[in-house]
Amino acid sequence: MAEPMEISFSSGSLNLQSIRSRMNDLSEIHNSNKNDVGTEALSSDSEKLLKDCSFHFQSKVKQIIEEYSDVGFLGIEDLDKYLAYLKEELNQVEAESAKISNEIEDLSRNHIEESNMLEDNLEGLECALDSIASQEREEEDPCFDSSMNGENQLNLLDANEGQKFEILELESQIEKNNLILKSLQDLDSTFRRLDALEQIEDALTGLKVIGFDGNCIRLSLQTYIPKVEGVLCQNMSEDISEPSEMNHELLVEIVDGIMEVKNVEMFPNDVYIGDIVDAAKSFRQLFSNLVAPEIRSSLEWLVGKVQDRIILSTLRRFAVKSTNKSRER
């Protein structure tokens, strides 16, 4: 904390210019930060966070693949267990995402509260300075009786002492406001980092909205397919290419006013999702008895289930093709 500001007197008057100048600087910094929130580009720290999280995600995927490198020995039924493990990893990521979202909400609320507190303190300081300046002007009035008696002089001395303590209190309040401002700046930096992390999660879901018309939403769905290794990969014919990802489009019709599924079409229609769509239509009835702080929408649930089905169907088709090729040799 900076040292208390030196209080100077000139011809019996207090010089408040330095305090007012510091208050103006504080107000300008605060207003500048308010105007810049949400408009600046991500800082270099946020960009580094983006790269670090992407690298962590890639490392995690590689670790899962290495741990299950013998997937080629698995039968078609065992692939379900492999998929269950992947779903467990996905649930952990979703839980972390929910935690980060709650942190962002808390940070936003604290940012607003502390910002309002700082504005109120600045207004109070401004009123106090105006009051002190008004008293000084009265004391410097040329009509002021210079032959005041001793009692009036004593009263003036007491008033000056009171003003001196008031200025010291103002100085202390300014230092407190500086700390609040520093806290707001740190809060803004943390908010930007969390926002960058949320953007990473959005980018890694493989889901993108490409059209919205009335009650219909067109989604581009990119599903990552785990790499198959082991004996199955070694025996694979050259004319069988192992897919790394599958791309689909979902045309989702939703209920008026809420994000609940009414009907779904998938292009290309190479995976059966009829049972998933039927379950999504009755999503709220299925989960109405669950005790949870927040229940995901049927649309979010449907997308996750469709991606699971695409992964499982693709792995099964690949296993069948590879097995048939091995028998033909």
Stockholm file with secondary structure:
# STOCKHOLM 1.0

chainA/1-329         MAEPMEISFSSGSLNLQSIRSRMNDLSEIHNSNKNDVGTEALSSDSEKLLKDCSFHFQSKVKQIIEEYSDVGFLGIEDLDKYLAYLKEELNQVEAESAKISNEIEDLSRNHIEESNMLEDNLEGLECALDSIASQEREEEDPCFDSSMNGENQLNLLDANEGQKFEILELESQIEKNNLILKSLQDLDSTFRRLDALEQIEDALTGLKVIGFDGNCIRLSLQTYIPKVEGVLCQNMSEDISEPSEMNHELLVEIVDGIMEVKNVEMFPNDVYIGDIVDAAKSFRQLFSNLVAPEIRSSLEWLVGKVQDRIILSTLRRFAVKSTNKSRER
#=GR chainA/1-329 SS CCCCCCCCEETTEECCHHHHHHHHHHHHHHHHHHHHTTTSCCCHHHHHHHHHHHHHHHHHHHHHHHHTGGGGGCCTTHHHHHHHHHHHHHHHHHHHHHHHHHHHHHHHHHHHHHHHHHHHHHHHHHHHHHHHHHHHHHHTCTTSCTTCCHHHHHHHHHHHHHHHHHHHHHHHHHHHHHHHHHHHHHHHHHHHHHHHHHHHHHHHTCEEEEEEETTEEEEEEEEECCCCCSHHHHTCCTTCCCCSEEEEEEEEEECTTSCCEEEEEEESCCSCCHHHHHHHHTHHHHHTTCCCSCCCCHHHHHHHHHHHHHHHHHHHHHHHHHHHHHHHC
#=GC SS_cons         CCCCCCCCEETTEECCHHHHHHHHHHHHHHHHHHHHTTTSCCCHHHHHHHHHHHHHHHHHHHHHHHHTGGGGGCCTTHHHHHHHHHHHHHHHHHHHHHHHHHHHHHHHHHHHHHHHHHHHHHHHHHHHHHHHHHHHHHHTCTTSCTTCCHHHHHHHHHHHHHHHHHHHHHHHHHHHHHHHHHHHHHHHHHHHHHHHHHHHHHHHTCEEEEEEETTEEEEEEEEECCCCCSHHHHTCCTTCCCCSEEEEEEEEEECTTSCCEEEEEEESCCSCCHHHHHHHHTHHHHHTTCCCSCCCCHHHHHHHHHHHHHHHHHHHHHHHHHHHHHHHC
//
